[in-house]
Amino acid sequence: MIDEISPTHSPYTGRWVALVNGRIIAQGGTPEQALRASQHSRFKEKPEIIFMPASFTLSPLLEKIMDALPADQEIYLVGGAVRDLLTSRFSPDLDFAVPSNGISLARKVANSLHASFVPLDEERDTGRVVVIDESGTQTFLDFATYRGATLDEDLRARDFTINALAYNQRDGTIFDPLEGGNDLRKKLIRACSNTSLSDDPVRILRAIRQAAAFGFHIDRNTRELMKQAASELVRISPERLRDEVFKILKGPKPDTAIGALEMLGVLPHLMPELLAMKGVAQSEPHVYEVWTHTLAVLDYLDQIISALRVGYDAEKTNDMFTGLLTLRLGRYREQIAQHFSNQLNVDRSMRSLLFFAALYHDISKPDTKTVEESGRIRFL
C-alpha cells in the first residue's frame, strides 16, 4: 500500500498512517497497527507515524463539556456518536468513556450546563445528563467508567467494531483498535469478539436494526454467532427486547429486518407466535400465504409512509401506484408526517406502533382457518 498524502477526502481520513519519504506505506486504527503494518512491507525502514485528521461537524455541546472538566481529565467520545461523525450522520445522544468517577463527572457537567442529572447505573458507575434546548429537544449525555482497566479493553468489550471507536477531542485523534473505521468503509457489521453476542444477546436485534438503518451487511461469522446466541434471548428482560423490537419497526426496511430475524432463527425465542403464519394458504384476492403477505404489508406500508413525507415529488416517480397515492393524499402530507413523527414517550413513536399493528394484523389466522366445501378459505 503506497500513496501520496491527500489533504482532503483521503481514504485514510481518521486513520493512523506510516510515512516513508512523505509517502504512505501502511495504515491502521491505532499508531501500533500502522507501525506493524508498515513493518511487513518495509521492515528495514523506520516510518513516521501520523494521524490523518478528519473534518468533523461537532456538536457545540462538546466544547461546553470540555470547559466543564479539568484540562487534564481523560475523556473520550465513544460508540455510535463517533460512528456517526465518520459517516456524517446526526447523533442525538453522546456517550463518553472515562477511567473512573463516571457519575461524579456527569454531575459536574450537569451543574455546569444547568441540566438534569440521573445516576444511571451505580454498579457500572454511569451517570446521565439530560440537556433540553429551546425547542424542547432532549439530548442525553452518558458518562461511563471504562469496562475494563483501559480504553482499549473498554472498546473490545463492546458490540460491533463500527461502535468500538473513541474520539479524543483534546487532540482530535481517533482510537480504533478493532479496525471499525475500515468496516464502516466496507459497510460491514462485525462482532468485536466471538463472545460479543453471547455476552449480551440483545445485540442480535441491534445488529439487524443497524444493518437496516445504515444499509450495511452483517459479517458471515457474526451471523453464525447470532444464530448460536439466539436461544440466550430468553434470559433478557422482556422490556429490553420490546424496546429493540420497536426500534426495528420505527426504522427503515422493517420487512427486511423481521425477515432476517426469521432466517437467523431468532423468532422462536422472541415472537414465536409469528411463525404459525408460515405456509398458511389464503384465498383470492390474496397472492401470498399469510407470513409472506405480512412481510409484504410491512414493505408496502413503508413505501406509502415514505411517499407521503414532506418534499416527496410524485411527478418524478416511475411507480404509478405511488404517484397516484401522493397526488390524491399529497395535501395531507404535513399532517401525516407530523402524526407519525409523534412520540408517545421517549421510546415509542406512532410509526413503530403502526408497524407493530401491521406485523400482528393477521396473527389469529392460523387458529381460525377453515375450508368450505367450495374450497374457499375463511378466517372467521
N, C-alpha and C positions, 0 to 999 in steps of 0.2 A: 504494500500500500504506500504509494508515494504521490504527494500532491503539493501544489503551491498553496500558501495561505491565502484564503479569500476573505476580504474584510466583511462581506455581508452575505447572508443566506448560504453559509457554508454548511455542508453535510456534517461538519464537526462542531457546529454551534452547540454550546452547552456541554462539551466533552473536553477531556484532557488529551493533549496530543504530544507526541515526541518529535522534536525537530532536530535535523542534522543539516547543517549548512542552509538553514532557512526553509527547508522542505519537510513536509510532514511525512514521516515514515510509519507511524503507528498511532493508534488512539485507544482510549478506554474510558470507563466511567469514573475511575479514580486515578491519581498520579501513579500508583503502583501498577495498575493494569496497563497503563500506557507504556510504562518502562518495561514491563515484562514482554509486552507485545513487540516492542522495538528490538529487544534482545534476540528474538527469534530470527529476524531478518538482517540486523546489523549489529551482531554481538560484539564486534571489535570496537565499535564507536560509542562514545558517551553522549547521549542525546540531551537536549534541553527539553524539560517537561513544562508545558504551559497550559493554561486554561483558555479555551476559546469562548469568550463571553457571548451571551445572547441578549437581544433587545427585548426586555420584558415590559409589559404594561402592568405595573404593580398596584395593588390596592393602596390607597392613601392611608388606610389603617395600619399598614406595616410600619411606616415611618413613625406613627404615633406610638405603636407598641414598643419599638426600639427606644424611643425617647423616654418611655416609662420605666425602662430597665437599666441597671448599671451597665456601663460601657464594656465591662469585661464579662458580662453574662453570656455563657454559651447557650445558644438557642438556634434551632433550625425550623424552617417551614418544611413540613413533610407531607408525604402521601399524595392524595388526589389534587391538592392545591398546586403542587409542583408539576404534576402531570398536566394539569390544565394550563399552567403557564407555558409549558413547552409546546402545547397544541393550540395556543391562542383561544382557549375557552374561558368562559367566566366561571369562577368558583365562588359559590355563595358562602361557603364555610372554610375557615382556615384552621389547620391543625399544626401545633408546634410540639417539638420534642426537646426536652431539657434534661440535663444529667440528674437533677434532683429538685425537690420543692415545687412540683408542678402546681399544686393547689395554692401554695403561698404566692407564687408568681402570678397566677391567674387573678388572685385577689388584688395584688398590687396594680396590675393592668386595669382591672375593673375600676378601682378607685381613681386612677389617673384619667380614664376615659369617661368617668361618671356613668358607668354602665352597670348592669346587673351581674351578680356573681353567683355561681352554683357549684358546690363541691360535688363534681360529677361521679367520681369513683375513688373513694378514700383508700381502698386496697391497692389500686394502681397509681395512687397519687395524681389524680387527674382533676383539673378544675376547668370550669367553663365560664366564659364571659359572653354576655348577650348584649350586642350593640344594636340599638334601634335608631334608624336615621329619620329624617324629617318626614319621609313618605310613609313611615311605619314599617319599612322592611327590616327584618331581623337578620343579623349576621352572627354566627356562632364562632367563637374563638376558643379552641380547646388546647389546654396546656397539659401535656402528659410527661411523666418521668420515663426515661428510657426503658424499653422492655429488654433488659439485659444490662450489662456493665458499660457498654459503649454504644455510640450511634450506629456503628456497623452491626452490632448484634440486634439492635432495635429494628433496623431495616430488614435484616434477614428473617426476622420473625413475623413479617407482615404477609399479606395475602398473595399479591401478584407483583411481578417485577416492575410493572408500569406505575405501581403505587409505592415502590420501595426507593423513593428518591428524596433527597434532602437539599434544601437551598439555604445557603448562608448569606443573609442579606448584608452582613458587615463587609464581606469581601466579594460578593457577587458570584460565588462559586457553587457548583452543584456536586453533591456526593452521590455516586451511583454505583454501588458495589456489585449489583447483580445485572448490570447492562440493561436496565429498564429503558434507558433512552433509545437503545438500538431496537428494542421490542416495540417502542412507540412508533419508530420509523417503519417497522415491518407490519404495523397494525396487528400485533400479536399479544394475546393474553397468556402469560406463562406463570405457573405457580413458583413462589420463591423457594420452596423446598418440597421434598416428597411427603412431608407431613403437614404442609400448609392447609390442605383440605380436611384432613382428619383432626387437626388441632381445633378447627372451628368450621364444622360442616356447612354453616350458613353461607360460607364463602362460595359454595357451589352455586347458589342463587345469585350471588353478587357477580360471579363470572359471566353467567348468562345475561344478566342485566347490562353489564358494561359492554359486553360484545355487541348487544343490540343497540345500545346508546351511541357507541363510537363507530359502529360498522367494522369492528375488529373480528378476527377469528381466534379460536382457542387452540393452543398448542396441543398436539396429539397426546403427549404424555400427561398433560394436565387434564385432558378429557378422561383418560383412564383413571387418574387419581379421583376425579369427580365421581365416576361410576363406583369405585371402591368405597368411597366415603358416604355414598347416598344413604345407606342403611343407618348411619350415625345421626341422621337428621332427627330421629325420634328423641334424642337427648337434648335437643334445642327447645327453648321455651316457645310455646305457640305464638306469643306476642312478637318475638323476633322473626319467626317465619312469616307471620301475617304481614309485618311491615315490609319485608323483602318482596313478597308476592305483589303487594300493592305498588311498590316502586317499579316492578317489572311492568305492571299493567298501566302505569302512568307514563311510561317511556315509549319510544318508537318500536315498531315491529313486534307488538305483543304476541301475534300469532306465531312468529318465528321463535320467540323466546319460550312460549309454552310448548311448542312442538319439540324444541331442544330438550326441555325438561323430561318429556316423554321418552325421547330416543335415548337419553342418558340413564334411564331407569330411576328417575327421581320421583315421579308422581306417586308410585305405590307408597312412598314414605312421606308424602307431602299432602296430596289431594287424591287419595285412592279412588274416590267416587267418580272421578272424571274418566277413569279407564273403562268403566262399564259401558261407556258410549261407543267404544271402538267396535266397528263391524255391525252396528245396529242399523239395518236397512230401513229406508223410508220410501213412501210412495211419491209419485209426481205431485207437485212440480219440483220436489227436491231432486237434486242431481248427485248428491253425496250421501254416504252413510253419516250417522249423527256426529261422530268425532271429527271427521274431515269437514263436515258442514260447520261445526262450531269454530274450528280454526279459520275457515273462510269468512265467517261472520266477523271475527276479530280483525281480519285483514281488510275487509270492505269498510268496516266501521272506522278503522284507522285512516283509510283513504278519504272517507267522507269528512271526518273531522279536520283532516289536513286541508282538504279542498275548500272548506268553509272558513279557513283562517283569514284574517285581515291581510290584504296585499296579494292574495292569490288571483291570477289573471285567467279567467275561464276561457277567454278567446284564444289563448296560446296553448291550450291542452289538445292533444290528439285523441283523448278519450271522450266519446260522445256522452256517455253517462255522466261523467264528472262535469263536463261542460254544461249540460242541461241542468244538473243539480245546482251548480253555482249561479247560473243565470236565474233560476227560479227562486233560490233562497239567499242569493247574494246580499240583498238588502238587510238581511238579518245577521250578517256575518259578525258584526261587532257584538251583538247580544249573545250569540252562540259562543264566540271566542271568550267573552267575559265570563259566561256561565261555567264553561268547562275549565277555566283557569282558576276558579274559586277554590279556596282551601276550606274544608270543613274543620280541620285542625292542622297542626304542624305537619302531621304525617299522612294526611288523607285528602286527596283532591277529588273534585267532582268527576274528572276524567277517569281516574282509577276506579271509581265506583261504577261508572258506566261500563267499563270493560269487564269488571268483575261480573256484572249482571249479564253481559253478553256471553262470558265464559260459562255461566251456570244456567243459561236460559232454557236449555233442553236436558237438564240434569236428571229429570224424572222419566224421560222417555224409555230407558231400558226396563224400568219397573212397570210401565203402563202399556207396553206394546201388545197389541192384539192384531190378528189377521182374520179378516172376514172371509166368507165363502167365495166372494168375488175376487179375493186376492188383495183387496185394499188393506193397507196397513193403517191402523188407528192408534192414537195415544190419548185415550180419554182420561 
